[in-house]
């Protein structure tokens, strides 16, 4: 079994993954950790880029059986035949901005990440590539335990996928400039 937890930075991937791994007794494969250990992060105008093609080749060599894979790069380094399910954690972009301030992200990085969540970039890429193996979970107003339960239900096949539309909410709030204009 290889389950994947992915999503925009700040949605709770590592927190949830650690809890799920303990409950299901699965080894964690952290995509970012592999990229760092392999020297694949490149600094480019204060942005860390990763050669996803090289990273995908490295991960392909990993034993993915009985693992839970975590990382926002998952849809760009994994193939459909490598996984059982992929879960995209989603979070309200207003909450993400608060989280990014606590992490001391720059305004630019905060807007880029929140904007990506609003547009559903990772969710779109996951659904496009993994189709029936892809599921979204909105963990915005849930406790960690509630999100863990929903992820476990999804892994066990007891969860229906939901469609999450942050763009509509942000547009209705007339806040597009807050997230997309410098």
ROMAR-857076 format. One line per 5 residues: their letters; for each residue x, y, z of C-alpha. Coordinates in steps of 0.5 Angstrom, whole numbers, always signed. Layout:
% ROMAR-857076
a> X Y Z; ...
***
This chain:
% ROMAR-857076
xxxxx> +0 +0 +0; +3 +7 -2; -2 +13 +0; +0 +20 -1; -1 +26 +2
xxxxx> +0 +33 -2; -3 +40 -2; +0 +47 -2; +5 +49 +4; +2 +50 +10
xxxxx> -4 +46 +9; -2 +41 +15; +1 +35 +11; +6 +33 +15; +2 +34 +22
xxxxx> -3 +29 +19; +2 +24 +15; +5 +23 +22; -1 +21 +25; -3 +17 +20
xxxxx> +3 +13 +19; +3 +12 +27; -4 +9 +26; -3 +5 +20; +4 +3 +22
xxxxx> +7 +6 +15; +14 +8 +14; +14 +16 +12; +17 +18 +5; +18 +25 +5
xxxxx> +19 +28 -2; +22 +34 +1; +27 +31 +5; +29 +26 -1; +30 +32 -5
xxxxx> +35 +36 +0; +39 +30 +1; +40 +29 -6; +42 +36 -7; +36 +38 -12
xxxxx> +34 +44 -9; +37 +50 -13; +36 +57 -11; +34 +62 -16; +32 +69 -15
xxxxx> +30 +67 -7; +26 +61 -10; +28 +54 -9; +27 +50 -15; +27 +43 -15
xxxxx> +29 +38 -21; +23 +34 -21; +25 +29 -27; +31 +27 -23; +27 +27 -16
xxxxx> +22 +22 -20; +28 +18 -22; +31 +18 -15; +24 +16 -12; +22 +11 -17
xxxxx> +28 +7 -14; +25 +7 -7; +21 +1 -4; +14 +5 -4; +10 -1 -1
xxxxx> +7 +0 +6; +9 +7 +6; +6 +14 +6; +9 +19 +2; +8 +26 +4
xxxxx> +10 +33 +0; +7 +38 -5; +12 +36 -10; +8 +29 -11; +4 +30 -17
xxxxx> +10 +32 -21; +15 +26 -18; +10 +20 -18; +6 +16 -23; -1 +13 -22
xxxxx> +2 +6 -22; +6 +7 -16; +1 +9 -11; -6 +7 -8; -9 +13 -7
xxxxx> -7 +21 -7; -10 +25 -2; -10 +33 -3; -11 +37 +4; -14 +44 +2
xxxxx> -14 +50 +7; -18 +56 +7; -13 +61 +4; -15 +66 +9; -12 +61 +14
xxxxx> -6 +60 +10; -4 +67 +10; -4 +67 +18; +0 +61 +18; +5 +64 +13
xxxxx> +6 +70 +17; +7 +65 +23; +13 +62 +19; +15 +69 +17; +14 +68 +9
xxxxx> +15 +74 +5; +9 +77 +3; +11 +75 -4; +12 +67 -2; +5 +68 +2
xxxxx> +1 +71 -4; +4 +65 -9; +3 +60 -4; -4 +62 -2; -6 +64 -10
xxxxx> -4 +57 -12; -9 +54 -7; -14 +59 -9; -13 +57 -16; -13 +49 -14
xxxxx> -6 +48 -18; -4 +42 -14; -11 +39 -14; -12 +40 -21; -5 +37 -23
xxxxx> -7 +31 -18; -14 +30 -21; -11 +30 -28; -6 +25 -27; -9 +21 -22
xxxxx> -16 +21 -23; -20 +16 -19; -14 +15 -14; -15 +23 -12; -19 +25 -7
xxxxx> -19 +32 -4; -20 +34 +4; -22 +41 +6; -19 +41 +13; -20 +49 +14
xxxxx> -25 +48 +20; -23 +42 +23; -19 +39 +29; -13 +35 +27; -16 +29 +30
xxxxx> -22 +30 +25; -18 +31 +19; -14 +25 +21; -21 +21 +22; -23 +24 +15
xxxxx> -16 +22 +12; -17 +15 +15; -24 +14 +12; -21 +16 +5; -16 +11 +5
xxxxx> -21 +5 +7; -26 +7 +2; -31 +11 +6; -30 +18 +3; -33 +21 -3
xxxxx> -29 +27 -6; -31 +34 -5; -30 +40 -10; -27 +46 -7; -27 +52 -10
xxxxx> -24 +58 -6; -24 +62 -12; -31 +63 -12; -31 +65 -4; -25 +70 -5
xxxxx> -28 +73 -11; -35 +74 -7; -31 +77 -2; -28 +82 -7; -21 +80 -5
xxxxx> -17 +78 -11; -12 +84 -10; -11 +81 -3; -8 +75 -6; -6 +76 -13
xx> -3 +84 -14; +3 +86 -11
***
